[in-house]
Amino acid sequence: MFCLRIYVHENLRLHGRLGYEWLLEEARRQGIAGGTAFRAIAGFGRHGMLHEEHFFELAGDLPVAVEFVVSDEEAGRLIERVRTEGVNAFYVKLPAEAGVLNG
């Protein structure tokens, strides 16, 4: 199992939808069991520019992390789909252990 986290800008749009919504829907369409989008309050990326929530002029420019717990094959399919859509995104794929407690 892997934790796949894909970072997109919150104002990214794909096929008339917000980018993180598109990612969640695409993962669901591919049969991935679940996913969650997390909106940042501040962050910087490879260009070193700091983005913070309290600056009005940067509204919509913060990162959103969309996270999935997936198999290696599921991660590969989703990454390839994002790549073919031409989405400018950063991703992290980490080994993970997952389970349900008291479920």
Residue, then its C-alpha position, 0 to 999 in steps of 0.5 A: m500500500f502507498c499514500l499518494r498525495i497530489y498537490v494542485h492549486e486551489n484555483l485549478r480548473l479541469h473540465g469545468r470543475l475545480g482540480y481537486e474535485w476532478l482528481l477525487e472524481e477521477a480516482r472514484r471512477q478508477g475504483i480507488a476506495g477513497g480520497t480526501a482533499f486538504r486545503a493549505i493555510a500557507g505554503f511555498g513550492r519549488h519557486g520559493m514564493l510564500h502563499e498565505e491565506h490572509f493575503f486577499e490578492l492571493a485568494g485561490d492560489l494556495p495548494v490543495a493536497v489530495e490524498f489517497v491510500v492505494s496499491d502501486e498499480e492504482a497509483g500508477r494509473l492515477i498519476e498517468r491520467v493526471r499526466t495525460e490531462g497536462v495537469n501541472a502538479f507535484y506528487v508524493k508516493l510513500p509506503a503506507e500501512a492502513g487499517v480500520l480501528n474499532g470499525 
